[in-house]
Amino acid sequence: MAMAAAFVAASGLFHRASLSQSSFTTRPHALFVKASSMEGSEIKEEASQRVGERKKIFVAGATGSTGKRIVEQLLAKGFAVKAGVRDLEKAKSTFPGNNPDLQFVKADVTEGSDKLAEAISDDSDAVICATGFRPSWDLFTPWKVDNFGTVNLVEACRKQNVNRFILISSILVNGAAMGQLLNPAYIFLNVFGLTLVAKLQAEQHIRKSGIDYTIVRPGGLKNDPPKGNIVMEPEDTLFEGSISRDQVAEVAVEALLHSEASYKVVEIVARTEAPKRSFQELFGSIKQK
């Protein structure tokens, strides 16, 4: 059964390869969401302040299956979004309509940090990386996208003084250290150019960069609506399980809103038997390393 579950997780992971009561510190101001116990007039005043200083989030991989959901949830939460995409026409067809809070910019993470810095510009308050390689005969592709591409994005943030970075990674990236070398999911994903090794090295670069990060490691990704509640565990804990892309996007967006998410690596799956917990509690349960 465990082997079968691992294969399910592997297929989900491979398929992906292609306001609360906290604060999110940005440039030049911080976004504070006050407790719901405020007087009505104070709530209105705070709401008007948020609209006046709407935060803009740069999303790399915005037209991907998970990236698209992240963009949609950011917009729903009241953020402005700068969608970094390789194909502008595809992006416009992916997000129909003319939303004034959604901007498309050409950005390819494999083309170096200078071009990415220009795309991010000086008006982005945070970056979410939801990129992922598409399987091909070029076994170096995972390194171009999931390693060097992510590193390029981090360095672009440093050039633009963007100090908040959310990465969508994967469980089992550190499978070797977890004693999971024979886990079918670990083997399956690393067949395609050592994908998990590439992701792990990118994570290590982020952690050494000095940037305030949250690294989100989901289990096997599903396109279906959520089934079950989110289970969040520390790094190198989960080695099987799956989760809806909608929930992954939700975790990425909520990480911007909770200071408890800062400088942490979290692993997530969904389980029907798991109790529903607030994001403040979920992120707060994970200790920094």
Order of alpha helices (4+ residues) and beta strands (2+ residues): alpha-beta-beta-alpha-beta-alpha-beta-alpha-beta-alpha-beta-alpha-beta-alpha-alpha-beta-beta-beta-beta-alpha-beta-alpha
